[in-house]
Every structure is written in C-alpha cells, then in structure tokens.
Amino acid sequence: MSIVVFDPDNTDDVDWKDRMRHPMAEDPAGGMWLSDTEPSFINTVKLRAERLARLRSWMVRDGYGGVVLFDPYNQRYATGTRNMFGYFLRNSTRYFFIPAEGPVVLFDYPQSYHVSASADTVDEVRPSKLVWSAVSGKDGETVRPFAQEISDLLKSHGDGSMKIGMDRCSHIQAVALEQEGCEVVDVAGAILTEVRAVKTKEEVKCLQASMAGAEAAVAAVREAIKPGVTEQELFAVMYHEVIRQGGEFIETRLLTSGQRTNPWFGEASGRVVRPGELVALDTDTIGCFGYFSDFSRTFRCGPGSPTREQKTLYRMAWEQVQHNMSIMKPGMEFREIANKAWKIPEKYVEQRYTSVMHGVGMHGETPFIAHAMDYNTYGRDGILLPGMCLSVESYIGEKGGKEGVKLEDEVLVTETGIELLSRFPYEEEFLSGEL
C-alpha cells in the first residue's frame, strides 16, 4: 500500500489545504458535483431512494408492517430530511411512520412542517402527538393519541401485519401500541447491522465529499499549530473549517497537546501548546450530506525536531494502522481480523484504543471489531462485506508516559480489497531518518 507523507521542506509539495477543499455546485438533474481525481455527481434523489428501498427490503423480509423512527440519524438515512438535528437527538418529538409499502408520514414540530414537506421521500406531514411531552413531563396525556394514530396507519398500510419496529421510545409508548394490537419490536440495532452497514455507490460519494471537508479542516489545524495557541483555539479552527466546507457538526472534542495526549480521550481545553509538544486530534465529523468522517493525526509544535520517544510512538502507531489495513479483505470474519491484527507491545496494551476498527456511515456504526484480548467481552461475529466503510484505529501511549500518538485512517471495503478514503498525509519528520 502506498503511503502519502507530508514533507514540509519540499517547496514543490502539493497545497493540501486547497487540494482537499471540494467546491460543490447544484446540478439541475438533482446531483452535486464532487471535486476528485475524476469529477462525479452525487445524485441526491437516487441516494434517498436507494436508502429507503434498502430499509423497506429489510422490513418485508422480516415481516414488519412498518417502523416508527425517532432517531435523527435513522430518519436522515430513510428520508434524507433533518430538522433541528441536535435538539431531536435528545427530544423524541419528531418521528416518522414508514410502512413496508405505502405513504411515508412525518410527525413534525409545530410550524416547522415546511422544512421537510417538499422532500420526495415524504408523502404527508402531520403535527407531532408528542411535541410537548418532553418539556411538560405529561407523557400520559400524549401517549394514547400517539398509539392510536400509529396503529391506525399500520392497519391501513401494513399489508396485514401489525408488527411495528421502533428505534427509540419510552416504555409507555410501546405499551400503548401493544394495547392497540401492535407487536412492538426494538429495531435500533437491526437498522444499523442489517440496513446501513453496506453503503450504496451514492453513499460512498457522500463519504468522499465529507472526508474532503474534514481533511481541509485538519490541514487548517496543522497550519495553525504554533507556540502559545490553545487547544480550544485549534479546535475552533477545525470546527470553523468543517462548517465552511459544508459539514454539520463534530461529535467529540478530541484535540489535546503535550502531556494531555496521554491517556487518550481528553477533550480540548484552554491549555497552551508549547514548542516541541505533540498535538493529537480525531475528526469525528458529521460532514457533507450528513456522512461521518473519522480519521486521526498527530502533529508536533515547532521549532526543532521530534524526540526519539516521539518518533518511536508515532512509528508504532503508523505500523499498527498500516498492518491492520493490509490484512483486510472481503469475506474475512471479524474474529479473524482481531486474531491477525498487529500485536501491541506489552507496555502499551493497557491504554490500547477500544477497537481494532469500527464501521463508519452517518456516524460511527457497525461493525465494531474488538481486539482479540477483548473479543469475548466486546466482540461480535460477522463478515467483512464489500461496501462496508471502516476506520482503522491506533493509540500508542504508555501508562504514565509523557505523551501519546493517535493515528487512524478510513477505508472502503471493495470486491478485491480496500480503498483508502482518508488521504491526509503522514508527517515525514516522524517517519524519516534514524531513531
């Protein structure tokens, strides 16, 4: 596998910040133009139709008359619509009824129906029956009308099935539906594992567009690293560029420096970066078209050169990512990947990253491939399939050590192997020369 590295001393090097920026323009045919090595169109109409068809195919196969979707990510997948995304991550007042065949009905927040009413995947918009329950605490007053309306829809459009899938709801809503004659099934995990794990070609284009924006944001952070800057200022640079590139939000605040890089999972703070220190970040970005971009890089604040210890940490993290990408191929069992994964040196095992690799789609998704030592606790059986997108992880840092290195790349599983989606270069100063 060819590895791209960044050489700051090469004046002929590519301007990565410009190269990673992806100008987009509306296409009259319903697509978006993605700047890449070969121009291609993201057909958003096809994107929505194919995703909805995958969901409905799964519903028909398992005998569901319909599903009710509360989770904004699942709503986005099924219909391509969003409304006050962050608000509805915690507030279950916007929901969809999607039958296996028939009209898709959106129950939306009052006075906001126009936001999604024109979508080709939405046939009808009604006022939410649960709109005030989350703030008034009076769920008992809303649950019966909610259940009656959903059961009526299921009777009309469920093709004889009263089996209804729910991805998120309170127990009293489920009980009320059962009292109306519905068979309620929790499908939160099933939608991820059975429907969303394998990406369509249009989804892959969305992932590429999202990645280009995230890479531009990381390039901006790299450029802004200098003595005296704070972690929060660097995180603000990244967030600004994500939004400017057409992204939506960053799920985490994983950007740390110096001793705060060890252990991993610290959040950006007001700490001032000093010369010679490492700066590590994880993008965790909900980017263009609502698709996740998840890769990690570690940089060094100049002037000077990296220490022997910094080079050692970086090279091990790099080797872990490269090895684990090199073993991936379609048809592999998840447990086989875990067993063949790079062997972490003993002194770094305790602070290992939580997975060898994990799925990527509209956020971190299935599959989650645990380390062999953790497989009986966290591991799940499955097979790597073409169309799956995964982020390959590494964190190398000794318990009590001065610093740590976080690296990660995002790949697409193809019919013959993998394709690298994250193309941000590694740092030549860590990989070149002797230790």
C-alpha positions as CSV (number, residue, x, y, z in Angstrom):
1,M,0.0,0.0,0.0
2,S,1.4,3.4,-1.0
3,I,1.7,5.9,1.9
4,V,1.5,9.6,1.4
5,V,3.7,11.7,3.7
6,F,3.9,15.4,4.2
7,D,7.4,16.9,3.5
8,P,7.4,20.5,4.9
9,D,10.8,21.1,3.3
10,N,9.7,20.3,-0.2
11,T,8.7,23.6,-1.8
12,D,7.1,21.7,-4.7
13,D,4.8,19.8,-2.4
14,V,1.0,19.9,-3.0
15,D,-1.0,22.6,-1.4
16,W,-3.1,20.1,0.6
17,K,-5.4,22.7,2.1
18,D,-6.5,23.7,-1.4
19,R,-6.5,20.2,-2.8
20,M,-8.7,18.9,-0.1
21,R,-11.3,21.7,-0.5
22,H,-14.2,20.4,-2.6
23,P,-16.2,23.1,-4.4
24,M,-19.8,22.0,-4.8
25,A,-22.5,23.3,-7.1
26,E,-26.1,22.4,-7.5
27,D,-26.8,20.2,-10.5
28,P,-30.1,20.7,-12.4
29,A,-30.5,16.9,-12.5
30,G,-30.6,16.7,-8.7
31,G,-27.0,15.9,-8.1
32,M,-23.9,17.6,-6.6
33,W,-20.5,17.9,-8.2
34,L,-17.7,16.4,-6.2
35,S,-14.2,17.5,-7.0
36,D,-12.0,14.5,-7.1
37,T,-9.4,12.9,-9.5
38,E,-12.4,12.3,-11.8
39,P,-15.4,14.6,-11.5
40,S,-18.5,12.7,-10.4
41,F,-22.1,13.6,-9.5
42,I,-23.8,12.8,-6.3
43,N,-27.4,12.1,-7.3
44,T,-29.3,13.0,-4.2
45,V,-32.6,11.8,-5.5
46,K,-31.1,8.3,-6.2
47,L,-29.3,8.5,-2.8
48,R,-32.5,8.9,-0.9
49,A,-34.5,6.4,-3.0
50,E,-31.9,3.6,-2.6
51,R,-31.6,4.0,1.1
52,L,-35.3,3.9,1.6
53,A,-35.5,0.9,-0.6
54,R,-32.9,-0.9,1.5
55,L,-34.9,-0.2,4.7
56,R,-38.1,-1.4,3.1
57,S,-36.5,-4.6,1.7
58,W,-35.3,-5.5,5.2
59,M,-38.8,-4.8,6.6
60,V,-40.5,-7.0,4.1
61,R,-38.0,-9.8,4.6
62,D,-38.7,-9.8,8.4
63,G,-42.4,-9.3,8.2
64,Y,-42.7,-5.7,9.5
65,G,-45.8,-3.8,8.6
66,G,-44.0,-0.6,9.4
67,V,-41.4,1.2,11.5
68,V,-41.5,4.3,13.6
69,L,-38.2,6.2,13.6
70,F,-37.3,8.7,16.3
71,D,-33.5,8.7,16.0
72,P,-32.5,11.6,13.7
73,Y,-29.7,9.5,12.1
74,N,-32.2,6.8,11.1
75,Q,-34.6,9.5,9.9
76,R,-31.9,11.0,7.8
77,Y,-31.0,7.7,6.4
78,A,-34.5,6.7,5.5
79,T,-35.8,10.1,4.1
80,G,-32.8,12.4,3.7
81,T,-34.5,15.0,5.9
82,R,-33.3,16.8,9.0
83,N,-34.8,19.4,11.3
84,M,-33.1,20.9,14.4
85,F,-30.8,17.8,14.5
86,G,-29.2,18.4,17.8
87,Y,-32.5,19.2,19.5
88,F,-34.1,16.0,18.4
89,L,-31.1,13.9,19.4
90,R,-32.4,14.3,23.0
91,N,-36.1,15.1,22.3
92,S,-38.3,12.4,20.8
93,T,-41.0,14.7,19.4
94,R,-40.2,14.3,15.7
95,Y,-40.9,10.9,14.3
96,F,-41.7,9.0,11.0
97,F,-44.1,6.3,10.2
98,I,-42.7,4.3,7.3
99,P,-44.7,1.3,6.1
100,A,-43.2,-1.6,4.1
101,E,-45.2,-0.2,1.2
102,G,-47.2,3.0,1.2
103,P,-47.1,6.6,2.2
104,V,-44.3,7.9,4.5
105,V,-45.8,10.1,7.2
106,L,-43.7,12.6,9.1
107,F,-44.9,13.8,12.5
108,D,-43.1,17.1,13.0
109,Y,-42.6,20.0,15.4
110,P,-45.4,22.7,15.0
111,Q,-44.7,25.4,12.5
112,S,-41.7,23.6,11.0
113,Y,-43.6,21.3,8.6
114,H,-42.3,23.2,5.6
115,V,-38.7,22.2,6.3
116,S,-39.3,18.6,5.1
117,A,-42.7,18.7,3.3
118,S,-41.2,19.0,-0.1
119,A,-38.9,16.0,0.1
120,D,-39.6,13.3,-2.4
121,T,-39.4,10.7,0.4
122,V,-42.1,12.4,2.5
123,D,-45.7,11.8,1.4
124,E,-47.5,13.5,4.3
125,V,-46.7,15.8,7.2
126,R,-48.8,15.8,10.4
127,P,-48.4,17.6,13.8
128,S,-46.5,15.5,16.3
129,K,-48.6,14.0,19.1
130,L,-45.6,14.0,21.4
131,V,-44.4,17.6,20.9
132,W,-44.8,18.9,24.4
133,S,-44.4,15.8,26.4
134,A,-40.6,16.1,26.7
135,V,-40.9,19.6,28.3
136,S,-44.1,19.2,30.2
137,G,-43.5,15.8,31.6
138,K,-47.1,14.8,30.9
139,D,-46.4,11.7,28.7
140,G,-49.6,10.1,29.9
141,E,-51.6,12.8,28.1
142,T,-49.9,12.2,24.7
143,V,-49.3,8.5,24.6
144,R,-52.8,7.3,23.8
145,P,-53.4,9.6,20.8
146,F,-49.9,8.7,19.6
147,A,-50.6,5.0,19.8
148,Q,-54.0,5.2,18.2
149,E,-52.7,7.2,15.2
150,I,-49.8,4.9,14.6
151,S,-51.9,1.7,14.9
152,D,-54.5,3.2,12.5
153,L,-51.7,3.8,10.0
154,L,-50.4,0.3,10.5
155,K,-53.8,-1.2,9.9
156,S,-54.2,0.8,6.7
157,H,-50.7,0.4,5.2
158,G,-49.1,-2.6,7.0
159,D,-50.3,-5.1,4.4
160,G,-52.0,-7.2,7.1
161,S,-49.0,-7.1,9.5
162,M,-49.3,-5.5,12.9
163,K,-45.6,-5.9,13.6
164,I,-44.1,-2.5,14.2
165,G,-40.4,-1.7,14.6
166,M,-39.3,1.1,17.0
167,D,-35.8,2.5,17.1
168,R,-36.3,4.7,20.2
169,C,-39.2,5.4,22.5
170,S,-40.3,5.3,26.1
171,H,-41.8,2.2,27.6
172,I,-45.2,3.7,27.9
173,Q,-45.4,4.4,24.2
174,A,-44.5,0.7,23.5
175,V,-47.1,-0.5,26.0
176,A,-49.7,1.8,24.5
177,L,-49.0,0.5,21.0
178,E,-49.3,-3.1,22.3
179,Q,-52.7,-2.2,23.8
180,E,-53.8,-1.1,20.3
181,G,-52.9,-4.5,19.0
182,C,-49.4,-3.9,17.7
183,E,-46.5,-6.2,18.0
184,V,-43.7,-3.9,19.1
185,V,-40.0,-4.8,18.3
186,D,-36.9,-2.8,19.2
187,V,-35.0,-2.4,15.9
188,A,-32.4,0.2,16.9
189,G,-29.5,-2.3,16.4
190,A,-31.1,-4.0,13.4
191,I,-31.3,-0.9,11.3
192,L,-27.6,-0.4,11.7
193,T,-26.5,-4.0,11.3
194,E,-28.9,-5.1,8.6
195,V,-29.6,-2.0,6.6
196,R,-26.9,0.7,7.0
197,A,-23.7,-1.4,7.2
198,V,-23.2,-1.8,3.4
199,K,-23.1,1.5,1.5
200,T,-24.5,2.3,-1.9
201,K,-22.4,3.9,-4.6
202,E,-24.0,7.3,-3.9
203,E,-23.3,6.9,-0.2
204,V,-19.6,6.3,-1.0
205,K,-19.6,9.5,-2.9
206,C,-21.0,11.3,0.1
207,L,-18.4,9.8,2.3
208,Q,-15.7,11.0,-0.1
209,A,-17.1,14.5,0.0
210,S,-17.4,14.5,3.7
211,M,-13.8,13.3,4.0
212,A,-12.5,16.1,1.7
213,G,-14.0,18.7,4.0
214,A,-12.7,17.1,7.2
215,E,-9.2,16.9,5.6
216,A,-9.3,20.6,4.8
217,A,-10.2,21.2,8.4
218,V,-7.2,19.2,9.7
219,A,-5.0,21.0,7.2
220,A,-6.1,24.3,8.7
221,V,-5.3,23.0,12.2
222,R,-1.9,21.8,11.2
223,E,-1.2,25.3,9.8
224,A,-2.4,27.0,13.0
225,I,-0.2,25.0,15.4
226,K,2.4,27.3,17.0
227,P,3.7,28.0,20.5
228,G,1.1,29.9,22.5
229,V,-2.0,28.7,20.8
230,T,-4.5,26.9,23.0
231,E,-6.2,23.5,22.4
232,Q,-9.6,25.3,22.2
233,E,-8.3,27.7,19.6
234,L,-7.1,24.8,17.5
235,F,-10.4,23.1,17.9
236,A,-12.2,26.2,16.9
237,V,-10.1,26.4,13.7
238,M,-11.2,22.8,12.9
239,Y,-14.8,23.4,13.6
240,H,-14.8,26.6,11.6
241,E,-13.4,24.8,8.6
242,V,-15.8,21.9,8.9
243,I,-18.8,24.3,8.7
244,R,-17.2,26.3,6.0
245,Q,-16.7,23.2,3.9
246,G,-20.4,22.3,4.2
247,G,-20.2,20.0,7.2
248,E,-22.6,20.0,10.1
249,F,-21.0,19.3,13.5
250,I,-18.2,17.5,15.3
251,E,-19.4,14.7,17.7
252,T,-16.4,14.9,20.1
253,R,-13.8,17.4,21.3
254,L,-10.8,15.1,20.9
255,L,-7.9,17.5,20.4
256,T,-5.1,17.6,23.0
257,S,-1.5,18.5,23.4
258,G,1.6,17.6,25.3
259,Q,1.0,15.5,28.4
260,R,-2.7,15.7,27.8
261,T,-2.3,13.4,24.8
262,N,-1.7,10.6,27.4
263,P,-4.0,8.9,28.0
264,W,-6.3,9.4,25.1
265,F,-9.9,10.7,25.1
266,G,-9.2,14.0,26.8
267,E,-11.2,17.0,25.5
268,A,-9.9,20.2,24.1
269,S,-9.1,22.7,26.9
270,G,-7.6,26.1,27.5
271,R,-4.1,24.6,27.8
272,V,-1.4,26.5,25.9
273,V,0.7,24.5,23.4
274,R,4.5,24.7,23.9
275,P,7.4,24.2,21.5
276,G,8.3,20.6,20.8
277,E,5.0,19.1,22.1
278,L,2.7,16.7,20.3
279,V,-0.8,17.8,19.2
280,A,-3.2,14.9,18.5
281,L,-6.8,15.0,17.2
282,D,-9.7,12.9,16.0
283,T,-12.1,14.4,13.4
284,D,-15.3,12.6,14.4
285,T,-17.1,14.9,12.0
286,I,-20.7,14.8,10.7
287,G,-19.8,16.3,7.4
288,C,-21.3,16.9,4.0
289,F,-24.6,15.2,3.3
290,G,-24.8,14.1,6.9
291,Y,-22.0,11.5,6.5
292,F,-19.2,10.8,9.0
293,S,-15.5,11.5,8.5
294,D,-13.3,9.8,11.0
295,F,-9.6,9.9,10.9
296,S,-6.9,10.9,13.3
297,R,-3.5,12.6,13.1
298,T,-0.8,13.7,15.4
299,F,1.5,16.7,14.8
300,R,4.3,18.4,16.6
301,C,4.6,22.1,17.5
302,G,7.9,23.5,16.2
303,P,10.6,24.6,16.1
304,G,13.1,21.8,16.3
305,S,12.9,18.1,15.6
306,P,10.9,15.3,17.2
307,T,12.5,13.4,20.1
308,R,13.4,9.8,19.9
309,E,10.5,8.9,22.1
310,Q,8.0,10.8,19.9
311,K,9.3,9.1,16.8
312,T,9.0,5.7,18.4
313,L,5.4,6.3,19.4
314,Y,4.5,7.7,16.0
315,R,6.1,4.8,14.1
316,M,4.4,2.2,16.2
317,A,1.0,3.8,15.7
318,W,1.7,4.1,12.0
319,E,2.7,0.5,11.8
320,Q,-0.4,-0.6,13.6
321,V,-2.7,1.2,11.2
322,Q,-0.8,0.0,8.1
323,H,-0.7,-3.6,9.2
324,N,-4.4,-3.7,10.1
325,M,-5.3,-2.2,6.8
326,S,-3.1,-4.7,4.9
327,I,-4.9,-7.7,6.3
328,M,-8.4,-6.5,5.4
329,K,-10.2,-8.3,2.5
330,P,-13.9,-9.0,1.8
331,G,-15.2,-12.3,3.3
332,M,-13.0,-12.1,6.4
333,E,-14.6,-12.9,9.7
334,F,-14.4,-10.2,12.3
335,R,-12.8,-12.6,14.7
336,E,-10.1,-13.5,12.1
337,I,-9.3,-9.8,11.8
338,A,-8.9,-9.5,15.5
339,N,-6.6,-12.5,15.6
340,K,-4.4,-11.3,12.8
341,A,-4.3,-7.7,14.0
342,W,-1.0,-6.0,14.9
343,K,0.3,-7.2,18.2
344,I,0.5,-4.3,20.6
345,P,3.8,-4.2,22.7
346,E,3.1,-5.2,26.3
347,K,3.8,-1.8,27.8
348,Y,1.2,-0.1,25.6
349,V,-1.6,-2.7,25.9
350,E,-3.3,-1.2,29.0
351,Q,-4.0,2.1,27.1
352,R,-4.9,0.5,23.8
353,Y,-7.6,2.0,21.7
354,T,-11.0,0.4,22.3
355,S,-11.2,-1.3,18.9
356,V,-9.1,-2.5,16.1
357,M,-11.5,-0.9,13.7
358,H,-15.1,0.2,13.5
359,G,-17.8,1.0,10.9
360,V,-18.5,4.4,9.5
361,G,-21.6,5.8,7.8
362,M,-23.7,8.6,9.1
363,H,-21.8,8.2,12.4
364,G,-19.7,5.5,14.0
365,E,-21.6,2.4,13.0
366,T,-21.3,-1.4,12.8
367,P,-19.2,-3.4,12.7
368,F,-17.2,-2.9,15.9
369,I,-14.1,-5.2,15.7
370,A,-12.6,-5.7,19.1
371,H,-9.0,-6.7,20.0
372,A,-8.5,-10.4,20.3
373,M,-8.0,-9.9,24.1
374,D,-11.3,-8.2,24.4
375,Y,-13.3,-10.3,21.9
376,N,-15.3,-12.3,24.4
377,T,-16.4,-9.1,26.0
378,Y,-17.0,-6.7,23.1
379,G,-16.6,-8.8,20.0
380,R,-19.5,-9.7,17.7
381,D,-19.5,-12.3,14.9
382,G,-19.8,-11.1,11.3
383,I,-18.1,-10.9,7.9
384,L,-16.4,-8.0,6.1
385,L,-18.5,-7.2,3.1
386,P,-17.9,-5.0,0.0
387,G,-19.4,-1.6,0.6
388,M,-18.6,-1.5,4.3
389,C,-16.7,1.6,5.4
390,L,-14.4,1.3,8.4
391,S,-12.0,3.4,10.4
392,V,-8.8,1.6,11.4
393,E,-7.6,2.8,14.8
394,S,-4.4,3.2,16.8
395,Y,-3.4,4.8,20.0
396,I,0.1,4.3,21.4
397,G,0.9,5.6,24.8
398,E,2.4,4.0,27.9
399,K,0.6,4.4,31.2
400,G,2.3,7.2,33.0
401,G,4.2,8.2,29.8
402,K,4.8,11.8,28.8
403,E,2.8,11.8,25.6
404,G,0.9,9.5,23.2
405,V,0.2,9.3,19.5
406,K,-3.3,8.9,17.9
407,L,-3.5,7.8,14.2
408,E,-6.4,6.5,12.2
409,D,-7.5,6.0,8.6
410,E,-10.8,5.4,6.9
411,V,-11.2,2.8,4.2
412,L,-13.8,1.3,1.9
413,V,-14.1,-2.4,1.5
414,T,-14.2,-3.3,-2.2
415,E,-14.7,-6.5,-4.1
416,T,-10.9,-7.2,-4.1
417,G,-9.5,-5.4,-1.0
418,I,-9.8,-1.9,0.3
419,E,-9.7,1.7,-0.9
420,L,-8.2,4.4,1.2
421,L,-10.7,7.2,1.8
422,S,-8.7,9.4,4.1
423,R,-5.7,10.7,2.2
424,F,-4.3,13.3,4.6
425,P,-0.5,12.7,4.6
426,Y,1.5,11.4,7.5
427,E,4.4,13.5,9.0
428,E,7.7,12.9,7.3
429,E,9.7,14.2,10.3
430,F,8.4,11.3,12.4
431,L,8.9,8.6,9.8
432,S,12.2,9.5,8.1
433,G,15.7,9.0,9.4
434,E,17.1,7.0,12.3
435,L,15.6,7.0,15.8
